[in-house]
């Protein structure tokens, strides 16, 4: 009984100490103290990422219209928040978008918020890449990994869009 009271007093003291420290920190207005796409260089100046969110988000309701009116091949990444592989693939896709420019349109769809299109395509694992050419689904791009592997599978479709 005495031991549990001593432990309770220690826990209370630790929580009180932690709250005092947290009060000293500046309030977090945006939820995070640092912007994830920025970092400070050695000079202390904020420098932006090389690929600042170049991939557009798409939702179920606008999907068909966006795919049909695209004049170039469209690559769609299906992802979800908290998926480490999805984040790594997004970074590779941003590099591809930077390299190819307007020869390829890359979109990303959050499957937790949009489930109609992923359901139609029967997507069962994430991340997944779907390629659309002239408004029609052509294939899933496999070998989720590095930029070169993805470009190798896209090359036949890109040659016709020049």
Buried (B, 14 or more C-beta within 10 A) or exposed (E): EEEEEEEEEEEEEEEEEEEEEEEEEEEEEEEEEEEEEEEEEEEEEEEEEEBEEBBEEBEBEEBEEBBEEBEBBBBBBBBBEEBEEBEBBBEBBBBBBEEBEEBBBBBBBBBEEBEEBBEEBEBEEBBBBBBBBBEEBBEBBEEBEEBEBBBEBBEEBBEEBE
